[in-house]
């Protein structure tokens, strides 16, 4: 349960009516008349305006002072008013940073301009508590305010430099250093590419030593890098491949009556990559040694990390198809290699979420993997090539790594699902020792957490909330995670006064009958529990993440849609991330699934609990991967979904970007790509479909939608189509969203708005 310190907002009252599982009479289908639907449109448009700037103090953006013991932040209020707060982290006291009226008066006099105390427009503050003076920046000019003399005067910018919060070392995806010539660390040698071959020149004698002779224009040598002791240079024979281009036309450019052709380099699934053969060039023997390893042919060239002895180095290799990941050690003297880590799987390794951190002083590596079914951290002995111990373990995933303290041998990380009885997607923060002991929970309060640290990490600021629980922000000591003080509770009074029902978090079982599927439900303000309201699902089933909001939900597109007379829902079905490996694996070579079987069961369970939910009238909308998913809902589950709006959809995974689609659909490109394509399944369309595409989409090529339209036309299928000139990757913008709402009202409720 949430503690008494939370702002708990009931989701059981909608328009003054208590929602219960049992209703006195069986609800009748919601079929509004023309005038009622017109009124709903008017009310929704009014609410779209009224709901703006009605929630305040959602979070605290701390501006730490140089002493790392105090900070200031700004609270923005109604009508753009501002208040500046000063916090002493040691004593746990906060107060106005200064007398706002007095400072405004002093600044008005000094600048000869009227300055409002409620809208000071200060963007930076530096405090001198001993002299009772404050330096501040106002409209790009620095001023010094004397709180004793009540005067302001211009001043030079103060030295406010402080250390930044340290970031963990992320695993580079490839070496971006493409130098062709390179001086050795001892400045005695220069590696040179000449006539596509490797030469090394002595700085002392100017002697030029040739190491290769088979390089040519088609396969040159390049990307040379030195060992720290200058005894070896590492380079590659490169087999380059140019990325192919995709095209689009801007139809409505100003000052011309002609469409403008545009193009961009864009790798699609199956396209070739530039490959690299690794060589070591030994200065002492004047010989080139081909490294005993296969070509590096995926996502650029390797990123090299040298060991302390400067003879051995490691690089990481994710094989194309994402089913094998290795950390490979190379002996520069012999060219021999060995695998320190060699992870293989029958499904996929989520390459973008692999975390590695190298500890050269102890020849250890911290490595994240899902090899035991959940994403966890392991300590690897790099010398012996074995896992020394699991750092984290359990049926919950590590979500991210904030930092690694090599001296204290501690890891600061985020995880979800560790706290029982809570939404398993809620992020909490922890630290733990390298040996897997001394686990400390920094954020035990129920909710989804976001942390920011003081520059010296002695304090942290925690903001947490849930979809129907407004944010609370507090200051803590890092050493023991104890709270120092509560900083702010979100002010949602003006928002609640509008009568907007807050969302409900709803849980139902997945297709396996065991796994919980989590989602949210939005209801209209003018709600009658004696009516049965149609359902609209907001869908995005991209496997790269999970997408149901976990923070406090203020007014947005889902609630705006609900105002028209819908129950609007969103859930994360199987095949999305942030749960177990098995949960995620459902998407493997199976993107057409989109968790739809779980979503259907979830909506049916919602209708079983609440009789006012009409699971016989269900529409769906989505953008990008959600555009693919919403069309797929009609093609593969027409018995349940009756209408869909699909914006900028990836309707065939062969058309979309290589790195994203091969991650989930695999490589090489097999028949499963065609079988799951919305385009090749277009003839199955039964429901009502609106396609939206921006003609200038550089994320998903517009031809993805055009090809689907072509297939639907050839199959004699009726559908609606909206192309928005000049628009990029989008849900259609304000016009597209208006079109979307009208389409769903017409096809699901049976009414359209007044024109």
Secondary structure as UniProt FT lines:
FT   TURN            4..5
FT   STRAND          7..8
FT   STRAND          13..14
FT   TURN            15..16
FT   STRAND          17..18
FT   STRAND          28..29
FT   HELIX           34..50
FT   TURN            51..53
FT   STRAND          63..64
FT   TURN            66..67
FT   STRAND          70..76
FT   HELIX           78..80
FT   STRAND          82..88
FT   TURN            89..92
FT   STRAND          93..96
FT   HELIX           100..111
FT   TURN            117..118
FT   STRAND          122..128
FT   TURN            129..132
FT   STRAND          133..138
FT   TURN            139..140
FT   STRAND          141..146
FT   TURN            147..150
FT   STRAND          151..154
FT   STRAND          182..183
FT   TURN            185..186
FT   STRAND          189..194
FT   TURN            195..196
FT   STRAND          197..202
FT   TURN            203..205
FT   STRAND          208..210
FT   STRAND          221..226
FT   TURN            228..229
FT   STRAND          232..239
FT   STRAND          245..250
FT   TURN            254..255
FT   STRAND          260..265
FT   TURN            269..270
FT   STRAND          275..282
FT   TURN            283..286
FT   STRAND          287..290
FT   STRAND          305..306
FT   TURN            308..309
FT   STRAND          312..318
FT   TURN            320..321
FT   STRAND          324..331
FT   TURN            332..334
FT   STRAND          337..344
FT   HELIX           351..353
FT   STRAND          356..359
FT   TURN            360..363
FT   STRAND          364..369
FT   TURN            371..372
FT   STRAND          376..381
FT   TURN            382..385
FT   STRAND          386..390
FT   STRAND          397..405
FT   TURN            406..409
FT   STRAND          410..416
FT   TURN            420..421
FT   TURN            424..425
FT   STRAND          427..433
FT   TURN            434..435
FT   STRAND          440..441
FT   STRAND          448..453
FT   TURN            455..456
FT   STRAND          459..466
FT   TURN            467..468
FT   STRAND          469..477
FT   TURN            478..480
FT   STRAND          483..489
FT   HELIX           493..496
FT   TURN            497..499
FT   STRAND          504..509
FT   TURN            511..512
FT   STRAND          516..522
FT   TURN            529..530
FT   STRAND          531..538
FT   TURN            543..544
FT   HELIX           557..562
FT   TURN            563..565
FT   STRAND          567..571
FT   TURN            574..575
FT   HELIX           581..585
FT   TURN            586..589
FT   TURN            591..595
FT   HELIX           596..609
FT   TURN            611..612
FT   STRAND          613..623
FT   HELIX           625..636
FT   TURN            638..640
FT   STRAND          641..647
FT   TURN            653..655
FT   HELIX           658..665
FT   HELIX           671..675
FT   TURN            678..681
FT   HELIX           682..684
FT   STRAND          688..694
FT   TURN            695..696
FT   TURN            698..702
FT   HELIX           703..714
FT   TURN            715..716
FT   STRAND          720..724
FT   TURN            725..726
FT   HELIX           733..744
FT   HELIX           745..749
//
